[in-house]
Amino acid sequence: MVTKAFRGITPLFGQRVWLDDSAVIIGDVEIGDDSSVWPLVSIRGDMHHIRIGARCSIQDNSCLHITHASEFKPEGHPLIIGDDVTVGHKCMLHGCSIGNNVLVGMSTTILDGAVVDDKVMIGAGSLVPPNKHLQSGFLYLGSPVKQIRPLTEDELDYFKYAGSNYVKLKDEYLAEAEKTQ
């Protein structure tokens, strides 16, 4: 993996974090305990900060960035991801805020200023427009995203499964890496 300091700020990682060798993480980025960053992920905290909570899985080919401060948006937008969040393959997260226990489906884009509350599922291929607010307890889908229906009990239980499944998988990867050192 490539980690780079930018403007004197180096990425920080919690305990037992898995970072694939092909991931690139730059600048003001903090990743919480037991999280995983998979192949070809780019996380660029160069002009604002990125915070990723504990037990998050950022899957293959995803791109995470911020909104810089400018005359158009003086404070910019950091990228904030809570705990127990699964970000599917090939997602684009840009200057948004994501709560805890969220599933972001594959190839989803979440844009500047969007807020995703806790316990939300976003279906694959969705587009969350700038400044959109996704309320807790619902499935969202589409481009642009629309609230589809309340989450079922099985779907709410899935958050715990998804998080623990990726923690177990990243632990296997860490164990394999230790064997080869």
N, C-alpha and C positions, 0 to 999 in steps of 0.2 A: 504494500500500500504506500501511497505517497502522501505524506503530511508536510505542509509548508506553513511557516509563519508568514504573516502579512501584517505590515505596519507594526511589527514588534509583538504581535499576538500569535501564540501557538495553540493549535487545537488541544483540548483536554479530554481525556477519556476516563470513565469510571472503571470499576473493577470488572474483570471477566468479560470485556468487550471483544467481539470478533470483528476484525477489519480485513476484508479480503485484500489480497496483494494488488489487485487491479483498481481498488477504490482510490479516489483522490479527495483529500480533505484539507481545506485551506482556511487559515485565519481564525477568526473569533467564533469557534465551534466548540460546543461542549456536548458530549454524548454520555448518557447515564449508564449505570451498572447493568450488566447482562444484556445489553443491546447488541445488535448485529448489523453490519454494513456489508452487503453482498457484492458480487462482481460488477465492475464498471459503473459504480455509483460515483457521482460527483456531488460534493457538499462544499459550497463556496461561501464562506463568511468573510468576504473581503471588504465590503462597504457598510455592513451592519452585522448583527450577531445572529447566530443560529444556536438554538438549545433543543436538544433531543433528550427525552426522558429515559427512564429505566424500562428495560424489557421491550424495547422497540425493535422492529425488524424493518430495515430499509433495503428493499429487494432490488435485484439486478436491473441495471440500466436506468435507474432513477436519477433525477437531477434536482438538487435542492439549492435554492438561492434566496436572495433577499430583495427588498426594494430600497435603493439608496435614497438618502436625503437629497432633496432638490427644491428648486423654487416651486415645483408642482406638488410636492409632498414633503414639506420641510422636515418632518420627523422620520420619514421613510417608514418601512415596515420590516421588523426582524422576522425570522421564521422560527416559530415556536411549536414544538411537538411535545405533547404530554407523555404520560406513562402508558405502557401496554398498547402501543399503536403499531399496527401492521400496515406498511406502505407497500402495495403490490408492485410487481415488475413494471418498469418503464413509466413511472409516474413523474410528473413535473409539479413540484411544490415551490411557489414563489411568493415570498413575503406574506405568508398567511399564518393563522394560528389554529392549531388542532388540539383538541382536548384529550382526555384520557379514554382508553377503551374505544378506539376508533379503528375501523377497517377502511382503508383507501384502496379501492379496486384497481386492478391492472390498467395501465395507460390512462389514468385519470390526471387531469390538470386542475390544480387549485391556485387561483390567482391572487394578486395583491389585495391585502386588507380583508380577505375572506376569513370568517370565523366559523370553525366547526366545533360545536359543543361536545361534551362527553357522550359516549354510547351512541355513536352514529355509524352507519354503514353507507358507503358510497360505492355504487355499482361500477363495474369496469367500463372504461371509455368515457366517463363523465367529465363535464367541464363545469367547474364552479367559478362563476364570474367574479370580478373584483367586488369587494365589499359585501358579498352575499353572506348571510348568516344561516347556518344549518343547525336546527334545533335538536336537542337531545331526544333519543328514543325513536328515531325514524330511519327508514331506508330512503336514500336519494339516488336518482338515476337520470341520465340524459345529458344533452348538450344543447342548451344550458340545463343544468341539473334542476330537477323538480322533486318535491317531497312526494314519495309514492305511497307509503303506508307506515303504520307503527311497526316497530320490530317485534318479532315473536319472542317468547321465552327461550326457545332453542337458539335463536340468533343472539340474544343477550348472553346466553351461556357460552356461545362460540368465542366471544372476546377472550375469556379466560383460557380456553383451549388454544386459540391461535397464538397467544402470547407465550404460553408454556411450551408449546410445540417448537417454536423457533428458539426459545432458550435452550431446550434440549439439543436441538440440531447444532446451534453454535457451540455448545459445550463439546459435542463430538468433534467439531472442526478444531477447537482449541486443543483437545486431547491429541488429535492426529498431529497437529503442529508441534506439540511438545515432544512427541516421539521422534520427530525428524531433526530436532535441535541437538 
